[in-house]
Amino acid sequence: MFKVKAELKASETLMRDAYCNTLTELARSDKRIVALDADLVSSSGMKPFFKEFPERAIQCGIAEANMIGVAAGLSLTGKVPFCHSFGPFASRRVCDQIFISAAYAKLNVRIIGSDPGVTAAYNGGTHMPFEDMAVLRGIPEITLLEPCDPVCMADLTRQLADVYGVYYIRMARKNAVAVYEEGSTFEIGKGNVLRNGTDVTLIGSGIMVAECLKAAELLAAEGVSARVVDMFTWKPMDTELVARCSEETGAIVTAENHNVYGGLGSAVAEAMAKTAPCPMEMVGTDDRFGQVGTEAFLRGEYRLTAERIVEAAKKAIERK
């Protein structure tokens, strides 16, 4: 069960702290949990875990492919490894290791790719993954997640201690808009309807969930009723919810901090094509590389804004 906050404000908890605090809490009672990092313990906020559990904390250095191999070996011994690196290095740089050593081998590995898309900010284009989910989405049986705030991040981390398989979480490291009330829980593989509407459905994830909620308010001021969905699981996609939204609102807009090719929009379109197709528009980075800048500048540069979502919603509605 989940509850949406009445007012959108910046969360007082950083995303990385929600991850570290939850994993540390779990590790106190679950000796299977092991944390691995690729020379980014400070960046990932995992220093408290490494200090409390030095025997279950592995600094792999700048060797991400080896980190996934170590995690696979730990899985074979019954451990539950959680690996972290920046998004591009936790996805495209180690795609073969995730595919062969973890997924193909049917092992139990969690990968956290931080600073997705524009949240990489000053780290620039080399560290700014607009393609991480697309790279990994083709791996059989992998589960892909993107929480929008610390409450969701904490609950998903908690759940990952007791499930089996290969899981990838793209996580903004620092500030996020608080969307959910404390105590909210989430079902992996099911989207959350945050706001009801009848004219169009706005489906977002990560930092774009808050933008969808803002867009819904802007549309309401113009007499347009917009439904908002947090699709925090990209794979497996909630095909049933996508079909219901298509049938009930007749227009869909997806919003992602990711390339429109191979990402959330593609996953939703694939699901809709099998069920109840309707006019659809995609908001995301339009096949571009990243660059250096503040997150605020980059959101404007790539048009990852509520205003663009409003434009896309009007286009989708016109195509009904």
C-alpha positions as CSV (number, residue, x, y, z in Angstrom):
1,M,0.0,0.0,0.0
2,F,1.2,3.5,-0.7
3,K,0.2,7.0,0.0
4,V,1.1,10.1,-2.1
5,K,2.2,13.3,-0.3
6,A,-0.2,16.2,-0.6
7,E,2.5,18.6,-1.6
8,L,5.7,18.0,-3.6
9,K,8.9,19.0,-1.8
10,A,12.5,18.0,-1.8
11,S,13.1,14.9,0.4
12,E,15.1,15.4,3.6
13,T,16.8,12.0,2.9
14,L,19.2,11.5,0.1
15,M,18.6,8.5,-2.2
16,R,22.0,7.0,-1.4
17,D,21.3,7.3,2.3
18,A,18.0,5.5,1.9
19,Y,19.9,2.7,0.2
20,C,22.8,2.5,2.7
21,N,20.6,2.8,5.8
22,T,18.2,0.1,4.6
23,L,21.0,-2.3,3.5
24,T,22.8,-1.7,6.8
25,E,19.7,-2.4,8.8
26,L,19.0,-5.6,6.8
27,A,22.6,-6.8,7.2
28,R,22.4,-6.7,11.0
29,S,20.0,-9.6,10.9
30,D,20.8,-11.2,7.6
31,K,24.4,-12.5,7.3
32,R,24.0,-13.3,3.7
33,I,24.1,-9.7,2.6
34,V,27.4,-8.4,1.1
35,A,28.1,-5.0,-0.4
36,L,30.5,-4.4,-3.3
37,D,31.6,-1.1,-4.7
38,A,33.9,0.0,-7.6
39,D,36.0,2.7,-5.9
40,L,32.9,4.8,-5.1
41,V,32.2,4.0,-1.5
42,S,32.1,7.7,-0.6
43,S,30.0,8.6,-3.6
44,S,27.5,5.8,-3.0
45,G,27.1,6.8,0.7
46,M,28.1,3.3,1.8
47,K,30.9,4.3,4.3
48,P,28.6,3.4,7.3
49,F,28.0,-0.1,5.9
50,F,31.7,-0.7,5.1
51,K,32.6,0.5,8.7
52,E,30.1,-1.7,10.4
53,F,30.6,-4.8,8.3
54,P,34.2,-4.8,7.0
55,E,34.0,-8.6,6.6
56,R,31.0,-8.2,4.2
57,A,32.2,-5.1,2.3
58,I,34.3,-5.5,-0.7
59,Q,36.1,-2.6,-2.4
60,C,36.6,-3.9,-6.0
61,G,38.4,-0.8,-7.3
62,I,37.8,0.5,-10.8
63,A,37.2,-2.9,-12.1
64,E,33.4,-3.2,-12.6
65,A,33.5,-6.3,-14.7
66,N,35.4,-8.1,-12.0
67,M,33.0,-6.8,-9.4
68,I,30.1,-8.6,-11.2
69,G,32.2,-11.8,-11.4
70,V,32.9,-11.5,-7.6
71,A,29.2,-11.0,-7.0
72,A,28.4,-14.1,-9.1
73,G,30.9,-16.1,-7.0
74,L,29.4,-14.9,-3.8
75,S,25.9,-15.8,-5.0
76,L,27.2,-19.4,-5.6
77,T,28.1,-19.5,-1.9
78,G,24.6,-18.5,-0.8
79,K,25.4,-14.8,-0.3
80,V,23.1,-11.9,-1.5
81,P,25.5,-9.4,-3.2
82,F,24.6,-5.8,-3.8
83,C,27.0,-4.1,-6.3
84,H,27.3,-0.4,-7.0
85,S,28.9,1.8,-9.6
86,F,27.9,4.8,-11.6
87,G,25.1,3.9,-14.1
88,P,27.2,3.6,-17.3
89,F,29.8,1.4,-15.6
90,A,27.1,-0.7,-13.9
91,S,25.4,-1.4,-17.2
92,R,27.0,-1.0,-20.6
93,R,30.6,-1.6,-19.3
94,V,29.6,-4.9,-17.7
95,C,26.8,-6.0,-19.9
96,D,28.5,-9.3,-20.9
97,Q,29.3,-10.1,-17.3
98,I,25.8,-9.4,-16.2
99,F,24.5,-11.6,-19.1
100,I,26.8,-14.5,-18.7
101,S,28.1,-14.6,-15.1
102,A,24.8,-13.6,-13.5
103,A,21.7,-14.0,-15.6
104,Y,22.7,-16.9,-17.9
105,A,24.1,-18.7,-14.8
106,K,20.7,-18.2,-13.0
107,L,22.4,-16.5,-10.0
108,N,21.3,-14.0,-7.4
109,V,22.8,-10.6,-8.0
110,R,21.7,-7.0,-7.4
111,I,23.3,-4.1,-9.3
112,I,22.8,-0.4,-8.4
113,G,23.6,2.0,-11.1
114,S,23.7,5.6,-9.7
115,D,23.4,9.0,-11.3
116,P,21.2,8.1,-14.2
117,G,20.7,10.6,-17.0
118,V,20.9,14.3,-16.2
119,T,21.4,13.6,-12.4
120,A,25.1,12.9,-13.3
121,A,25.3,16.7,-13.8
122,Y,29.0,17.8,-13.6
123,N,30.3,14.3,-14.3
124,G,29.3,14.9,-17.9
125,G,28.5,12.8,-20.9
126,T,30.8,9.9,-20.1
127,H,29.1,9.4,-16.8
128,M,25.5,10.2,-17.9
129,P,23.6,7.1,-18.9
130,F,20.6,7.7,-21.1
131,E,20.9,4.1,-22.3
132,D,21.5,1.9,-19.3
133,M,18.0,0.4,-19.1
134,A,18.0,-0.1,-22.9
135,V,21.3,-1.9,-22.7
136,L,20.0,-4.3,-20.0
137,R,16.4,-4.7,-21.0
138,G,17.3,-7.4,-23.6
139,I,18.8,-9.7,-21.0
140,P,16.3,-12.6,-20.3
141,E,14.7,-12.6,-16.9
142,I,16.4,-9.5,-15.5
143,T,14.3,-7.1,-13.5
144,L,14.8,-3.4,-14.0
145,L,13.7,-0.8,-11.4
146,E,13.8,3.0,-11.0
147,P,12.5,4.4,-7.7
148,C,11.4,8.0,-7.7
149,D,12.2,8.9,-4.1
150,P,13.9,7.6,-0.9
151,V,10.7,5.9,0.4
152,C,10.4,3.8,-2.7
153,M,14.2,3.2,-2.8
154,A,14.2,1.9,0.8
155,D,11.3,-0.4,0.3
156,L,12.7,-1.9,-2.9
157,T,16.0,-2.5,-1.3
158,R,14.3,-4.2,1.6
159,Q,12.4,-6.5,-0.8
160,L,15.6,-7.4,-2.7
161,A,17.0,-9.3,0.3
162,D,14.4,-12.0,-0.1
163,V,13.9,-12.5,-3.8
164,Y,16.0,-14.4,-6.3
165,G,17.4,-13.4,-9.6
166,V,19.3,-10.5,-11.3
167,Y,18.0,-7.0,-10.4
168,Y,19.2,-3.6,-11.6
169,I,18.2,-0.4,-9.9
170,R,19.0,3.0,-11.5
171,M,19.2,5.4,-8.6
172,A,19.7,9.1,-8.4
173,R,22.3,9.5,-5.7
174,K,21.3,12.7,-4.0
175,N,18.2,14.9,-3.7
176,A,14.9,13.7,-4.9
177,V,11.3,15.1,-4.7
178,A,9.4,13.3,-1.9
179,V,6.4,11.7,-3.7
180,Y,5.4,9.0,-1.1
181,E,4.6,9.1,2.6
182,E,6.8,7.1,4.9
183,G,5.6,3.6,5.3
184,S,4.5,3.2,1.7
185,T,5.2,-0.2,0.2
186,F,5.5,-1.2,-3.4
187,E,4.9,-4.3,-5.5
188,I,7.6,-5.1,-8.0
189,G,6.1,-5.5,-11.5
190,K,3.1,-3.3,-10.8
191,G,2.8,0.4,-11.5
192,N,1.2,2.8,-9.0
193,V,-1.7,5.1,-10.1
194,L,-0.8,8.3,-8.2
195,R,-3.6,10.5,-9.6
196,N,-6.8,9.5,-11.4
197,G,-7.8,11.1,-14.7
198,T,-9.9,10.4,-17.8
199,D,-8.4,12.3,-20.8
200,V,-4.8,11.1,-20.8
201,T,-2.4,9.0,-18.8
202,L,1.1,10.3,-17.9
203,I,3.5,7.4,-17.2
204,G,6.8,8.3,-15.6
205,S,9.6,6.9,-13.5
206,G,12.5,8.3,-11.4
207,I,12.8,12.0,-11.5
208,M,10.0,12.3,-14.1
209,V,7.3,11.1,-11.7
210,A,7.3,14.5,-10.0
211,E,7.3,16.2,-13.4
212,C,4.2,14.2,-14.4
213,L,2.4,15.3,-11.3
214,K,3.3,18.9,-12.0
215,A,2.1,18.5,-15.6
216,A,-1.2,17.0,-14.4
217,E,-1.8,20.2,-12.3
218,L,-1.0,22.4,-15.3
219,L,-3.4,20.4,-17.5
220,A,-6.1,20.5,-14.9
221,A,-5.9,24.3,-15.0
222,E,-6.8,24.0,-18.7
223,G,-9.6,21.6,-18.1
224,V,-7.7,18.4,-19.0
225,S,-8.0,15.4,-16.7
226,A,-4.7,13.6,-16.5
227,R,-4.0,10.3,-14.8
228,V,-0.5,9.8,-13.4
229,V,1.3,6.5,-13.1
230,D,4.6,5.8,-11.4
231,M,6.0,2.9,-13.5
232,F,9.0,2.1,-11.2
233,T,9.4,-1.3,-12.7
234,W,10.4,-1.2,-16.4
235,K,10.8,-5.0,-16.7
236,P,8.6,-6.9,-16.2
237,M,6.2,-4.2,-17.5
238,D,2.8,-3.9,-15.9
239,T,1.0,-4.8,-19.1
240,E,-2.4,-5.0,-17.4
241,L,-2.2,-1.5,-16.1
242,V,-1.0,-0.1,-19.4
243,A,-4.0,-1.7,-21.2
244,R,-6.4,-0.4,-18.6
245,C,-5.0,3.2,-18.9
246,S,-5.1,3.0,-22.7
247,E,-8.8,1.8,-22.7
248,E,-10.0,4.3,-20.1
249,T,-8.1,7.4,-21.1
250,G,-7.5,6.8,-24.8
251,A,-4.1,8.6,-24.8
252,I,-0.7,8.0,-23.1
253,V,2.5,10.0,-22.6
254,T,5.6,8.4,-21.2
255,A,8.3,10.5,-19.4
256,E,11.8,9.2,-18.7
257,N,15.3,10.5,-17.9
258,H,16.5,8.2,-20.6
259,N,16.8,7.9,-24.4
260,V,13.4,7.5,-26.0
261,Y,14.9,4.6,-27.9
262,G,14.8,1.3,-25.9
263,G,13.6,2.8,-22.7
264,L,10.4,3.3,-20.7
265,G,8.4,4.6,-23.8
266,S,9.5,1.6,-25.8
267,A,8.5,-0.8,-23.1
268,V,5.1,0.8,-22.7
269,A,4.6,0.8,-26.4
270,E,5.4,-2.9,-26.7
271,A,3.0,-3.7,-23.9
272,M,0.3,-1.6,-25.5
273,A,0.7,-3.0,-28.9
274,K,-0.2,-6.4,-27.6
275,T,-3.3,-5.2,-25.7
276,A,-5.2,-2.0,-26.4
277,P,-3.2,0.5,-28.6
278,C,-4.0,4.2,-28.4
279,P,-2.2,7.5,-29.4
280,M,1.0,7.8,-27.5
281,E,3.8,10.4,-27.2
282,M,7.2,9.9,-25.6
283,V,9.1,12.5,-23.5
284,G,12.8,11.7,-22.9
285,T,16.2,12.5,-24.3
286,D,15.9,12.4,-28.1
287,D,18.8,10.2,-29.1
288,R,21.5,12.6,-27.7
289,F,24.7,12.2,-25.7
290,G,25.1,13.8,-22.3
291,Q,27.1,16.9,-21.4
292,V,28.4,18.8,-18.4
293,G,26.1,21.1,-16.5
294,T,23.9,21.6,-13.5
295,E,20.9,19.3,-13.2
296,A,18.6,22.3,-13.6
297,F,20.4,23.3,-16.8
298,L,20.3,19.8,-18.2
299,R,16.6,19.3,-17.5
300,G,16.0,22.4,-19.6
301,E,18.5,21.4,-22.3
302,Y,16.9,18.0,-22.8
303,R,13.4,19.3,-22.1
304,L,12.7,16.9,-19.2
305,T,10.0,19.2,-17.9
306,A,6.4,19.3,-16.9
307,E,5.8,21.8,-19.7
308,R,7.0,19.4,-22.3
309,I,4.8,16.7,-20.9
310,V,1.9,19.0,-21.2
311,E,2.7,19.6,-24.9
312,A,3.0,15.9,-25.5
313,A,-0.3,15.2,-23.7
314,K,-2.1,17.7,-25.9
315,K,-0.7,16.1,-29.0
316,A,-1.7,12.6,-27.8
317,I,-5.3,13.8,-27.1
318,E,-5.5,15.5,-30.5
319,R,-4.7,12.2,-32.1
320,K,-7.6,10.3,-30.4
